Every structure is written in C-alpha cells, then in structure tokens.
Amino acid sequence: MLPYKSGYSLLKEIREEDSSTVIIVISSLDAKEDILSCTAIGIQGYMVKPVNLSQLNMKILEYYGKTSVEHAKVAEAFRQPIQE
C-alpha cells in the first residue's frame, strides 16, 4: 500500500496525463473487482504477488514489443537464449 494515496488513484492520475505508457500492475489484491477496475482504466497487465520474475520479464518484453516494429525486434532478441 502506498503511504499517501491508493495505487488505484495513482493509476488514474497516470492515465489522465498519459494514455500511451504501458502499465503492468503488480498487486497483492487478487479480487476480480480490483483487476476489472484497473483494466477499465487501461492497464496492459495485472500480476498478483508473489510474482515470478521470469513471467514478469516475458510480460515486459511482450508489451514493449507491441509498441513498434523496432521494439518488436529488440524484444524478440531478448527472448532468445544466449549463445556461447
């Protein structure tokens, strides 16, 4: 929980200023209503804690790759196993 405002109100403020930033919410709240409320504001992803870092990484690459053709190429390169 944030000290001075809810994450939900912060999310609304971000969306009022910028509708294009990709947002993945990581929360301990797993109620359907919480997820739907955030989705209605325009988030791209919602993950419930504890978060698997590999899954988070894949989500970041997935959404980054959707922002442009060039980003898609970069994201695909990061998905590939490292060649030694």
N, C-alpha and C positions, 0 to 999 in steps of 0.2 A: 504494500500500500504506500502511496505517495504521501508526504507529510502535509501538504497544503491544499491539495485538490485530488480528485479521483483521476485515475487513468482514463476513464471514460470521458470526463470533461476535457482533459488534455488532448485526447484524440479528436474531439470535436473542434477544439481550437486549431489543431494542426490542419484539419480538413478545411476549415474556413480560410486559412491562409494559403494552403497549397493542396490541390486535389490530385496532383500527379505523383507525389512521393509514395513509394511502395512502403507499406506498413505491415509488419508481421507482429501481432500481439503475442506476448508470452505472459501467461497469467496462471495463477493458482485457481482461478474461478473456472469451473467446468460446467456450469448450468447452461442449458440450451438458450435461455433468455439472454445471458451475458454474451454468448457467442453471436446470437442473432442481432443484438443491439450494436455490437461492434461492426458486424458485417453490413448493417444498414447504413453506417457512416461511411463505409467504403474501404475497409481494410482488405488486404490481399490474402492474409493468412492468420490463423489463430492456433497457437500451440499451448497445451496445458503442461505446467510444471509437474515433475521434473522433465526437462527437455533433453532429448537425445541430440547431442551436438552434431552428429552426422546427418540426422534428419533436418536440423536447422540449417546446416550448410547447404544441403540439397535444395531446401526451400528458397534460400537467398539466391543461389545460382539460378533456380527456375525463374524467379520473378525478375532478377537482373537481366536474364536473357530475353525476357519478353519486352524490354524497353526499347530495343533497337536491334537491327541486324548485326551491327558490330559487337554489341554486348552479347548477343547470342553466340557469336564465335568465341568470345572470351570465356563465357560460362561453359561452353562445351569443352574448351581446353582444360578447364579446372576439374571437369568431371572425369577426365581421362586418367588412368593410372600412371604414375610416374615411371618413366622408362629409365633404367640404369645402364 
